[in-house]
Amino acid sequence: IDKWYRKQAKELFLDRLNANYEKFTRKIPYPSLKIRKMTSRWGVCNIKTHEITLNLELIKRDVSYLDYVIIHEMSHLIYGDHSSSFWKLVEDNMPNYKKYRKEMKEF
């Protein structure tokens, strides 16, 4: 089953990365994408290598949660912290992000 999920995730995650990258309000380098199982995070951004790693478990959630994590991680390519400027950028790209952020803490 994990192989099937990974194949589905590779296609969907790349598609959503492209869609969100196209609409992103700031100019950033195009990030590379990794997918892996993680136990305590939904996504990780390596600022130096411009690499976003997404949790395989996102394939089991509505695509809006995936979009939120992608936007969150792309925003780290501008702001490496969780400052107010960072959250403003997330909000500029997903005005209702607080809903998804709150719900994801309950998963």
Secondary structure, DSSP 8 states (H G I E B T S, - for coil): -HHHHHHHHHHHHHHHHHHHHHH-SS-----EEEEE--SS-SEEEETTTTEEEEEGGGGGS-HHHHHHHHHHHHHTTT-SS--HHHHHHHHHH-TTHHHHHHHHHT-
